[in-house]
Structure formats: C-alpha cells, structure tokens
Amino acid sequence: MQRNASTQYPIMLVHGLFGFDSIGNLDLFHGVKQALRNAGAHVFIPYLSATHSNELRGQQLLAQVELVRAGTGAAKVNLIGHSQGALAARYAAAVAPQHVASVSSVSGPNHGSELADCLRQALTPGHLPEQVAAAVSTLFVEFLRFISGSPKIPQNAIAALNALTTEGVAAFNHKYPQGLPDTWGGNGEEQVNGVRYYSWSGTLQGRLLDEGPNALDPLHLFCRNFSRFFIREAKQNDGMVGRFSSHLGTVLRSDYPLDHMDSINQTTGLVRPGIDPVALYLEHAERLKQAGI
C-alpha cells in the first residue's frame, strides 16, 4: 500500500548525542529520511553539535528551523528528535512555539538517563578520568566530523553528560515543562501553545537468543550491558533511556521491542524480527498529516 506522509509542514529529524546526518552511504536515521520523502514528506536533518548542552543544541536547531522556513516558505516545522535530539526539539518549541507545529520524542530522556547518572558519578569533576573521557569524546567527534565532511562547530562532552543526567534534565524541565506528564509514567498535554507533543520508545525484552540477527549487532550488545546500570527502571529501559523517563505529550507506546539504536533503525536496519522502525516514522507522519500539520 502506498503511504502518504505529505505533511503540511516540513519534517526535521533531530539527532542526539554523537549524531550526524550521513557518512558516505550510511544515514544515521537509516532508511527513514528516504522513506518519508518517498511518501511525500519534505524532510531535513539539521546539523547540531554532537556533544553539548540541551540549550546550545536547541539554539542551533532554531537557527536551522529558520533556514528551512526561509527555503520552503513554510510557517512552521515538525520536529522529530531522537534521544538528546528530543530535548533540543523541546527547547526550540518552548522558545519559538509560533514556528513549531509538533515535537515528537523518540527514545528521548525527558526525565534524564540513569546511565548518564552512573557515568557522572564515575567521572569525578576536575579529575583525570573525567579529563580523559572528555578528550576521547572530543577525538571521536572530530573523527566523525572529518569522515562526514561536516563543518566545525562547538563541542563539549562534559556539558552533554551533565545535560543528560536526572539532575540536569530536571533543571531543564523546570524551565521548559511543555508536554511533560504530571504523574510518573503518564501522558502529558498533547497541545501546548499551539504545539502538539508526542512520544514513543522501546524496551529491551526477553533473551538475547530471541533477538534473531539483532543478537549479532554490537550496538545491541552494548545496550544490553548498559541496561544493568538502571535501578529505578530496571528491565524497563532501552539500554540508555528508561521507558517512563521517555514519556512526553501523547505517549503512542513506550515498550516497542527496540533498543536505543533500533529506534533509528541502526545498525543499518539490523533489528529484532517483527518490528519495523521505519514504519513507525511513516505512521507518525501520516498521523501528523491527519492532524493538519
């Protein structure tokens, strides 16, 4: 069946930590951008700092929202943010709601990440382990920038880590509460200041042997190992973000059988049998179209 994702406003896919648009033939949102375009959507991927605070990345996003609006003549955009990209999208919508039709959080740490909390505790501020981790992160980001041919923009791995902890996101939420649930694990308001808010995410489920080819994916194995650091949302997380921490606006579903990287169809489409992450984006674009945005 031919899908129709011709939304009224352009879609911007906003990457999270260590994100990029593409490296050679590898798209971060693997297959998503092209599938949306094939279904009639105008799709753009902004280039944000791979490591930095939520606010700075949000400011960068706003600047590129303006470029998309100027280039397309659209009054608004639909923002779909993965992981930390959801927080940048939330910032943009809170600061300039007149230019944002919707914010959709995909595996977004909207109440922080227990994994980030563990890393923050392990890396004592000002001490050698933190400095080494920051240096390694900077080198990795520079490597990604070099092979992707992206322009040089500010990076700050420690600012990114602080921004993703429970404490850091709580401070962010105090300033930008739009779409947040009033109760833990609940839904938030779907529409605030004219902006519609949605979210979806996944959880690690069952045994590794149940994952099919996904069991061979090194990123999936990392997520399963990272999952052990969760306490409040033990067995209710995707390896990097807790299920209920991801809730924002209308929660479409928060227990898809997806790890954190599966939700952007990585590694290059190697995901658990029976789930198609690309289809989730197409269905959501159709949802936005039906909502008239």
FIKENU-324394 format. One record per atom (N, C-alpha, C): x, y, z; residue in three letters. Coordinates in steps of 0.2 Angstrom, whole numbers, padded with zeros to 4 digits, always signed. Layout:
FIKENU-324394
XYZALA...
This chain:
FIKENU-324394
+0004-0006+0000MET+0000+0000+0000MET+0004+0006+0000MET+0003+0011-0004GLN+0007+0017-0005GLN+0005+0022+0001GLN+0010+0024+0005ARG+0010+0028+0011ARG+0009+0035+0008ARG+0006+0039+0012ASN+0005+0046+0011ASN+0007+0050+0017ASN+0013+0053+0017ALA+0016+0056+0023ALA+0017+0064+0021ALA+0013+0066+0016SER+0014+0073+0014SER+0011+0078+0019SER+0015+0079+0024THR+0013+0084+0030THR+0012+0091+0027THR+0008+0095+0031GLN+0008+0102+0029GLN+0014+0105+0030GLN+0018+0104+0035TYR+0024+0107+0037TYR+0030+0102+0036TYR+0036+0105+0034PRO+0042+0100+0033PRO+0043+0097+0040PRO+0047+0091+0039ILE+0049+0087+0045ILE+0056+0088+0046ILE+0059+0089+0052MET+0066+0089+0053MET+0067+0084+0058MET+0072+0079+0056LEU+0074+0074+0060LEU+0080+0076+0064LEU+0080+0076+0071VAL+0085+0079+0075VAL+0089+0074+0079VAL+0095+0073+0077HIS+0099+0068+0080HIS+0101+0070+0087HIS+0103+0065+0091GLY+0105+0065+0098GLY+0113+0065+0099GLY+0115+0063+0104LEU+0122+0063+0106LEU+0126+0059+0101LEU+0132+0062+0099PHE+0136+0059+0094PHE+0133+0058+0087PHE+0128+0062+0086GLY+0124+0061+0080GLY+0127+0064+0074GLY+0124+0063+0068PHE+0126+0066+0062PHE+0121+0064+0057PHE+0121+0067+0051ASP+0117+0066+0045ASP+0118+0060+0042ASP+0124+0060+0038SER+0126+0054+0035SER+0134+0054+0034SER+0136+0047+0034ILE+0143+0046+0032ILE+0144+0042+0026ILE+0146+0044+0021GLY+0145+0040+0015GLY+0138+0038+0013GLY+0137+0032+0013ASN+0131+0029+0011ASN+0127+0027+0018ASN+0130+0029+0024LEU+0127+0027+0030LEU+0123+0033+0033LEU+0116+0033+0033ASP+0112+0038+0036ASP+0111+0036+0043ASP+0111+0041+0048LEU+0110+0040+0055LEU+0103+0037+0056LEU+0098+0041+0053PHE+0091+0038+0053PHE+0091+0034+0047PHE+0093+0028+0048HIS+0094+0023+0042HIS+0087+0022+0039HIS+0087+0024+0032GLY+0081+0022+0028GLY+0075+0027+0030GLY+0075+0031+0035VAL+0069+0034+0037VAL+0068+0040+0033VAL+0074+0044+0032LYS+0073+0050+0028LYS+0070+0049+0021LYS+0073+0044+0018GLN+0071+0042+0011GLN+0064+0039+0011GLN+0062+0035+0016ALA+0055+0033+0016ALA+0050+0038+0017ALA+0052+0043+0021LEU+0047+0049+0022LEU+0047+0053+0015LEU+0052+0054+0012ARG+0052+0058+0006ARG+0048+0054+0000ARG+0049+0047+0000ASN+0046+0043-0005ASN+0038+0044-0004ASN+0036+0045+0003ALA+0029+0045+0004ALA+0026+0052+0004ALA+0030+0057+0001GLY+0028+0064+0000GLY+0030+0069+0005GLY+0034+0067+0010ALA+0036+0072+0015ALA+0042+0076+0013ALA+0042+0082+0015HIS+0049+0086+0014HIS+0053+0085+0021HIS+0059+0082+0020VAL+0062+0080+0026VAL+0069+0084+0026VAL+0071+0086+0032PHE+0078+0089+0033PHE+0081+0086+0039PHE+0088+0086+0039ILE+0091+0084+0045ILE+0096+0090+0047ILE+0095+0093+0052PRO+0099+0098+0055PRO+0106+0096+0057PRO+0111+0100+0057TYR+0117+0098+0059TYR+0118+0102+0066TYR+0119+0098+0071LEU+0120+0101+0078LEU+0126+0098+0081LEU+0128+0101+0086SER+0134+0099+0090SER+0133+0092+0092SER+0138+0087+0091ALA+0137+0080+0093ALA+0137+0080+0100ALA+0141+0084+0104THR+0141+0084+0111THR+0140+0091+0113THR+0135+0093+0117HIS+0134+0099+0120HIS+0128+0099+0124HIS+0127+0105+0127SER+0121+0106+0132SER+0114+0106+0128SER+0109+0105+0131ASN+0102+0105+0128ASN+0101+0111+0125ASN+0102+0117+0129GLU+0101+0123+0127GLU+0105+0126+0120GLU+0111+0124+0121LEU+0115+0126+0115LEU+0113+0123+0108LEU+0112+0116+0109ARG+0109+0112+0103ARG+0103+0115+0101ARG+0098+0117+0106GLY+0092+0119+0104GLY+0092+0126+0100GLY+0097+0130+0102GLN+0098+0136+0099GLN+0101+0135+0092GLN+0105+0130+0091GLN+0107+0128+0084GLN+0102+0126+0080GLN+0097+0122+0083LEU+0091+0119+0080LEU+0087+0125+0077LEU+0086+0130+0082LEU+0081+0136+0080LEU+0084+0139+0074LEU+0091+0140+0073ALA+0094+0144+0068ALA+0092+0140+0061ALA+0092+0133+0062GLN+0091+0129+0056GLN+0084+0128+0054GLN+0080+0129+0059VAL+0072+0130+0058VAL+0071+0136+0054VAL+0074+0141+0055GLU+0073+0147+0051GLU+0076+0146+0044GLU+0081+0143+0043LEU+0084+0141+0036LEU+0079+0137+0032LEU+0076+0132+0036VAL+0071+0128+0032VAL+0064+0132+0031VAL+0062+0136+0035ARG+0056+0140+0034ARG+0058+0145+0028ARG+0063+0148+0028ALA+0065+0153+0023ALA+0066+0149+0016ALA+0068+0143+0016GLY+0069+0139+0010GLY+0063+0136+0007GLY+0058+0135+0011THR+0052+0131+0009THR+0046+0136+0009THR+0047+0141+0013GLY+0041+0146+0013GLY+0036+0143+0018GLY+0038+0138+0022ALA+0033+0135+0027ALA+0033+0140+0033ALA+0027+0140+0036ALA+0027+0144+0043ALA+0030+0141+0049ALA+0029+0134+0048LYS+0031+0130+0054LYS+0035+0124+0052LYS+0038+0120+0057VAL+0041+0113+0055VAL+0038+0108+0060VAL+0039+0102+0058ASN+0038+0096+0063ASN+0044+0094+0065ASN+0046+0094+0072LEU+0052+0091+0074LEU+0051+0084+0077LEU+0055+0080+0075ILE+0056+0073+0077ILE+0063+0072+0080ILE+0064+0071+0086GLY+0070+0071+0089GLY+0071+0064+0093GLY+0077+0061+0091HIS+0079+0055+0094HIS+0084+0057+0100HIS+0083+0053+0105SER+0087+0054+0111SER+0088+0061+0113SER+0094+0064+0114GLN+0095+0071+0116GLN+0092+0076+0111GLN+0091+0073+0105GLY+0088+0077+0100GLY+0081+0079+0102GLY+0078+0075+0106ALA+0071+0077+0108ALA+0071+0083+0113ALA+0076+0084+0117LEU+0077+0089+0121LEU+0079+0096+0118LEU+0083+0095+0112ALA+0084+0101+0108ALA+0077+0103+0105ALA+0073+0098+0102ALA+0067+0100+0099ALA+0062+0103+0104ALA+0062+0101+0111ARG+0058+0104+0116ARG+0060+0111+0117ARG+0066+0112+0117TYR+0069+0119+0118TYR+0066+0124+0113TYR+0067+0121+0107ALA+0065+0125+0101ALA+0058+0127+0101ALA+0054+0122+0103ALA+0046+0123+0103ALA+0044+0128+0109ALA+0048+0127+0115ALA+0047+0132+0120ALA+0048+0139+0119ALA+0054+0140+0115VAL+0056+0147+0114VAL+0053+0150+0108VAL+0051+0146+0103ALA+0048+0149+0097ALA+0042+0144+0095ALA+0037+0144+0099PRO+0031+0139+0098PRO+0028+0141+0091PRO+0028+0148+0089GLN+0025+0150+0083GLN+0028+0147+0077GLN+0034+0144+0077HIS+0037+0141+0072HIS+0038+0134+0072HIS+0035+0131+0077VAL+0035+0123+0078VAL+0028+0121+0078VAL+0026+0116+0073ALA+0019+0113+0073ALA+0019+0107+0078ALA+0024+0103+0079SER+0024+0097+0083SER+0031+0096+0085SER+0032+0092+0091VAL+0038+0089+0094VAL+0036+0082+0095VAL+0040+0078+0092SER+0039+0070+0093SER+0046+0068+0096SER+0045+0065+0102SER+0051+0062+0105SER+0052+0055+0104SER+0058+0053+0101VAL+0059+0046+0100VAL+0064+0044+0105VAL+0063+0039+0110SER+0068+0037+0115SER+0071+0043+0118SER+0068+0048+0119GLY+0071+0054+0122GLY+0071+0054+0130GLY+0077+0056+0133PRO+0077+0056+0140PRO+0074+0062+0143PRO+0067+0062+0143ASN+0064+0068+0145ASN+0063+0069+0153ASN+0066+0064+0156HIS+0067+0065+0164HIS+0074+0063+0166HIS+0078+0063+0161GLY+0085+0061+0162GLY+0087+0053+0161GLY+0093+0051+0161SER+0095+0045+0160SER+0099+0042+0166SER+0097+0036+0168GLU+0101+0033+0174GLU+0108+0031+0172GLU+0109+0030+0165LEU+0115+0028+0163LEU+0120+0034+0163LEU+0117+0040+0162ALA+0121+0046+0162ALA+0123+0048+0170ALA+0118+0046+0174ASP+0119+0047+0181ASP+0125+0043+0183ASP+0126+0037+0181CYS+0131+0032+0183CYS+0138+0035+0180CYS+0138+0037+0174LEU+0144+0040+0171LEU+0146+0046+0175LEU+0141+0050+0177ARG+0143+0056+0181ARG+0146+0055+0187ARG+0143+0050+0191GLN+0146+0048+0197GLN+0153+0045+0196GLN+0154+0041+0191ALA+0161+0038+0190ALA+0166+0043+0188ALA+0164+0049+0184LEU+0169+0053+0182LEU+0169+0060+0187LEU+0173+0059+0192THR+0173+0065+0196THR+0175+0071+0193THR+0171+0077+0194PRO+0173+0083+0190PRO+0180+0085+0192PRO+0184+0087+0187GLY+0190+0090+0188GLY+0196+0085+0189GLY+0194+0079+0189HIS+0199+0073+0190HIS+0201+0070+0183HIS+0206+0066+0184LEU+0209+0063+0177LEU+0204+0059+0173LEU+0200+0055+0176PRO+0196+0051+0172PRO+0191+0055+0168PRO+0188+0060+0171GLU+0184+0065+0168GLU+0188+0068+0162GLU+0194+0070+0163GLN+0198+0074+0158GLN+0199+0069+0152GLN+0201+0063+0154VAL+0202+0058+0149VAL+0196+0056+0145VAL+0190+0055+0148ALA+0184+0054+0145ALA+0182+0060+0140ALA+0183+0066+0142ALA+0182+0072+0138ALA+0186+0072+0132ALA+0193+0070+0133ALA+0197+0070+0127ALA+0196+0065+0122ALA+0194+0059+0125VAL+0192+0054+0120VAL+0186+0055+0116VAL+0181+0058+0120SER+0175+0060+0116SER+0176+0065+0111SER+0180+0070+0112THR+0182+0075+0108THR+0185+0072+0101THR+0190+0068+0102LEU+0193+0065+0097LEU+0188+0061+0092LEU+0184+0057+0096PHE+0179+0053+0092PHE+0174+0058+0088PHE+0172+0063+0091VAL+0168+0068+0087VAL+0172+0071+0081VAL+0178+0073+0082GLU+0182+0076+0077GLU+0183+0071+0071GLU+0183+0064+0073PHE+0184+0059+0068PHE+0177+0058+0064PHE+0172+0059+0068LEU+0165+0058+0064LEU+0164+0064+0059LEU+0167+0070+0062ARG+0166+0076+0058ARG+0170+0076+0052ARG+0176+0073+0052PHE+0181+0073+0047PHE+0178+0068+0041PHE+0176+0062+0043ILE+0174+0057+0038ILE+0167+0059+0035ILE+0163+0063+0039SER+0156+0065+0036SER+0157+0072+0032SER+0163+0075+0033GLY+0163+0081+0029GLY+0159+0087+0032GLY+0157+0087+0039SER+0153+0092+0042SER+0157+0098+0044SER+0154+0103+0045PRO+0158+0109+0047PRO+0160+0109+0054PRO+0165+0113+0056LYS+0167+0113+0063LYS+0163+0117+0067LYS+0160+0115+0073ILE+0155+0119+0077ILE+0157+0117+0084ILE+0155+0120+0089PRO+0157+0119+0096PRO+0155+0112+0099PRO+0159+0109+0103GLN+0158+0103+0106GLN+0160+0103+0113GLN+0156+0100+0117ASN+0158+0099+0124ASN+0155+0093+0128ASN+0159+0088+0128ALA+0156+0081+0130ALA+0154+0082+0138ALA+0157+0086+0142ILE+0155+0086+0149ILE+0149+0090+0150ILE+0148+0095+0146ALA+0141+0098+0146ALA+0136+0094+0143ALA+0137+0090+0138ALA+0132+0085+0136ALA+0130+0080+0142ALA+0135+0077+0145LEU+0134+0072+0150LEU+0130+0075+0156LEU+0132+0081+0158ASN+0128+0085+0163ASN+0121+0086+0161ASN+0120+0087+0155ALA+0113+0089+0152ALA+0109+0083+0152ALA+0112+0077+0152LEU+0108+0071+0151LEU+0106+0067+0158LEU+0109+0070+0163THR+0108+0066+0170THR+0101+0068+0172THR+0099+0064+0177THR+0092+0066+0180THR+0092+0073+0183THR+0097+0075+0186GLU+0098+0082+0189GLU+0098+0087+0184GLU+0102+0086+0178GLY+0102+0091+0173GLY+0096+0091+0169GLY+0092+0086+0168VAL+0086+0086+0164VAL+0081+0089+0169VAL+0081+0088+0175ALA+0076+0091+0180ALA+0077+0099+0179ALA+0083+0101+0179ALA+0084+0109+0179ALA+0081+0111+0172ALA+0082+0107+0167PHE+0080+0109+0160PHE+0072+0109+0160PHE+0069+0104+0163ASN+0062+0103+0163ASN+0058+0109+0167ASN+0062+0111+0172HIS+0059+0117+0176HIS+0058+0123+0172HIS+0063+0124+0167LYS+0062+0130+0163LYS+0058+0129+0157LYS+0058+0122+0154TYR+0054+0121+0148TYR+0049+0114+0150TYR+0044+0115+0153PRO+0040+0110+0155PRO+0035+0107+0150PRO+0034+0111+0144GLN+0029+0109+0140GLN+0028+0102+0138GLN+0023+0099+0138GLY+0021+0092+0136GLY+0023+0087+0141GLY+0026+0089+0147LEU+0028+0084+0152LEU+0022+0081+0156LEU+0022+0075+0158PRO+0017+0072+0162PRO+0017+0075+0169PRO+0011+0075+0172ASP+0010+0077+0179ASP+0012+0072+0184ASP+0011+0065+0181THR+0012+0060+0185THR+0017+0055+0182THR+0022+0052+0186TRP+0027+0047+0183TRP+0024+0042+0179TRP+0026+0041+0173GLY+0023+0036+0168GLY+0017+0038+0165GLY+0014+0044+0166GLY+0008+0046+0162GLY+0009+0049+0156GLY+0004+0052+0153ASN+0004+0056+0147ASN+0004+0064+0149ASN+0007+0068+0145GLY+0007+0075+0146GLY+0002+0078+0141GLY+0001+0084+0141GLU-0004+0088+0137GLU-0002+0087+0130GLU-0006+0085+0125GLU-0005+0084+0118GLU-0003+0091+0115GLU-0006+0096+0117GLN-0005+0103+0114GLN-0004+0108+0119GLN+0002+0112+0118VAL+0003+0117+0122VAL+0006+0123+0118VAL+0003+0129+0119ASN+0005+0135+0115ASN+0005+0133+0107ASN+0000+0129+0105GLY-0001+0128+0098GLY+0003+0122+0096GLY+0008+0120+0100VAL+0012+0114+0098VAL+0010+0108+0100VAL+0010+0103+0096ARG+0007+0096+0098ARG+0014+0092+0100ARG+0013+0088+0105TYR+0018+0084+0108TYR+0016+0077+0108TYR+0021+0073+0106TYR+0020+0065+0105TYR+0027+0062+0108TYR+0026+0056+0109SER+0032+0052+0111SER+0031+0044+0110SER+0037+0041+0108TRP+0037+0034+0108TRP+0044+0031+0109TRP+0045+0025+0112SER+0051+0022+0114SER+0051+0015+0114SER+0056+0012+0116GLY+0056+0004+0117GLY+0059+0002+0123GLY+0059-0005+0124THR+0062-0008+0130THR+0066-0014+0127THR+0071-0016+0131LEU+0074-0022+0130LEU+0070-0028+0132LEU+0069-0033+0128GLN+0064-0038+0130GLN+0067-0045+0129GLN+0065-0050+0134GLY+0067-0057+0133GLY+0074-0058+0133GLY+0076-0064+0130ARG+0083-0066+0130ARG+0086-0064+0124ARG+0093-0064+0124LEU+0097-0062+0118LEU+0096-0067+0112LEU+0094-0073+0114LEU+0093-0078+0109LEU+0087-0077+0105LEU+0082-0073+0108ASP+0076-0071+0105ASP+0077-0065+0099ASP+0082-0062+0099GLU+0083-0056+0095GLU+0085-0058+0088GLU+0086-0064+0086GLY+0087-0066+0079GLY+0094-0062+0077GLY+0094-0060+0071PRO+0101-0056+0069PRO+0103-0051+0073PRO+0098-0048+0077ASN+0100-0042+0081ASN+0105-0044+0086ASN+0105-0051+0088ALA+0109-0053+0093ALA+0117-0052+0091ALA+0118-0051+0085LEU+0125-0051+0082LEU+0127-0043+0082LEU+0122-0039+0083ASP+0123-0032+0082ASP+0127-0029+0089ASP+0133-0027+0088PRO+0137-0024+0093PRO+0134-0019+0097PRO+0130-0014+0094LEU+0126-0009+0097LEU+0121-0012+0102LEU+0118-0017+0100HIS+0113-0020+0104HIS+0116-0023+0110HIS+0122-0026+0109LEU+0125-0029+0115LEU+0127-0024+0120LEU+0130-0018+0117PHE+0131-0013+0122PHE+0125-0010+0126PHE+0119-0010+0122CYS+0113-0008+0126CYS+0111-0013+0131CYS+0112-0019+0130ARG+0110-0024+0135ARG+0115-0024+0141ARG+0121-0022+0140ASN+0126-0021+0145ASN+0125-0015+0149ASN+0123-0010+0145PHE+0121-0003+0149PHE+0115-0004+0153PHE+0111-0008+0151SER+0104-0009+0154SER+0105-0011+0162SER+0111-0014+0163ARG+0112-0016+0170ARG+0113-0011+0175ARG+0114-0005+0172PHE+0115+0001+0177PHE+0109+0005+0179PHE+0103+0002+0176PHE+0097+0005+0178PHE+0094+0002+0185PHE+0092+0006+0189ILE+0089+0004+0195ILE+0081+0006+0196ILE+0080+0012+0195ARG+0073+0014+0195ARG+0069+0011+0189ARG+0072+0010+0184GLU+0068+0007+0178GLU+0072+0001+0175GLU+0074-0003+0180ALA+0077-0010+0179ALA+0072-0014+0175ALA+0074-0017+0169LYS+0070-0021+0165LYS+0065-0017+0161LYS+0065-0010+0162GLN+0060-0006+0158GLN+0064+0000+0155GLN+0069-0002+0151ASN+0073+0003+0148ASN+0076+0000+0141ASN+0078+0005+0137ASP+0081+0003+0130ASP+0089+0002+0130ASP+0092+0002+0136GLY+0099+0002+0137GLY+0102+0009+0138GLY+0098+0014+0136MET+0101+0021+0138MET+0096+0025+0141MET+0089+0024+0139VAL+0084+0028+0142VAL+0079+0024+0145VAL+0076+0026+0151GLY+0071+0022+0154GLY+0064+0023+0151GLY+0060+0018+0151ARG+0053+0018+0147ARG+0049+0024+0150ARG+0048+0025+0156PHE+0044+0031+0158PHE+0047+0037+0158PHE+0054+0037+0158SER+0058+0044+0158SER+0057+0046+0151SER+0055+0042+0146SER+0054+0045+0139SER+0047+0048+0138SER+0043+0047+0142HIS+0036+0050+0141HIS+0035+0057+0140HIS+0032+0059+0135LEU+0031+0066+0133LEU+0024+0067+0129LEU+0020+0072+0131GLY+0014+0073+0127GLY+0010+0066+0127GLY+0007+0065+0121THR+0003+0059+0120THR+0008+0053+0119THR+0008+0049+0123VAL+0013+0043+0123VAL+0010+0038+0118VAL+0013+0037+0112LEU+0010+0032+0107LEU+0011+0025+0109LEU+0017+0024+0112ARG+0019+0017+0115ARG+0026+0018+0118ARG+0027+0015+0123SER+0034+0016+0126SER+0037+0009+0128SER+0035+0004+0125ASP+0038-0003+0126ASP+0038-0007+0119ASP+0039-0003+0114TYR+0041-0007+0107TYR+0047-0011+0109TYR+0048-0017+0105PRO+0054-0021+0106PRO+0060-0018+0102PRO+0062-0013+0105LEU+0068-0009+0102LEU+0073-0007+0107LEU+0079-0008+0105ASP+0084-0004+0110ASP+0085+0003+0107ASP+0090+0006+0111HIS+0090+0014+0109HIS+0092+0015+0102HIS+0096+0011+0099MET+0098+0012+0092MET+0094+0009+0087MET+0090+0004+0089ASP+0085+0001+0085ASP+0080+0007+0083ASP+0079+0011+0087SER+0073+0016+0086SER+0075+0021+0081SER+0081+0021+0078ILE+0083+0025+0072ILE+0086+0020+0067ILE+0084+0014+0068ASN+0085+0008+0063ASN+0092+0007+0062ASN+0096+0007+0067GLN+0103+0005+0067GLN+0104-0001+0071GLN+0109-0005+0069THR+0114-0004+0064THR+0112-0006+0057THR+0111-0001+0053THR+0109-0001+0046THR+0103-0006+0045THR+0098-0006+0049GLY+0092-0010+0049GLY+0093-0017+0052GLY+0098-0018+0056LEU+0098-0025+0059LEU+0094-0024+0066LEU+0088-0026+0066VAL+0084-0025+0071VAL+0080-0032+0073VAL+0077-0032+0078ARG+0073-0038+0080ARG+0068-0040+0075ARG+0067-0046+0074PRO+0061-0048+0069PRO+0055-0046+0072PRO+0050-0044+0067GLY+0044-0042+0069GLY+0042-0035+0070GLY+0048-0031+0070ILE+0047-0024+0071ILE+0050-0020+0065ILE+0047-0015+0063ASP+0050-0011+0058ASP+0050-0003+0060ASP+0056-0001+0062PRO+0056+0006+0065PRO+0054+0011+0059PRO+0056+0010+0053VAL+0055+0015+0048VAL+0047+0016+0047VAL+0043+0010+0048ALA+0036+0010+0048ALA+0033+0015+0053ALA+0036+0015+0059LEU+0034+0019+0064LEU+0034+0027+0062LEU+0040+0029+0059TYR+0040+0036+0057TYR+0035+0037+0051TYR+0034+0032+0047LEU+0029+0033+0042LEU+0022+0034+0045LEU+0020+0030+0049GLU+0014+0030+0053GLU+0013+0037+0056GLU+0019+0039+0059HIS+0018+0045+0063HIS+0017+0051+0058HIS+0021+0051+0053ALA+0020+0056+0048ALA+0013+0057+0045ALA+0010+0051+0044GLU+0003+0051+0042GLU-0002+0053+0048GLU+0000+0052+0054ARG-0004+0055+0060ARG-0003+0062+0060ARG+0003+0065+0058LEU+0004+0072+0058LEU+0000+0075+0052LEU-0001+0072+0047LYS-0004+0074+0041LYS-0012+0074+0043LYS-0014+0069+0046GLN-0021+0069+0048GLN-0023+0074+0053GLN-0018+0076+0057ALA-0019+0082+0062ALA-0019+0089+0058ALA-0017+0089+0052GLY-0017+0095+0048GLY-0011+0099+0049GLY-0005+0095+0051ILE+0001+0099+0052ILE+0007+0096+0048ILE
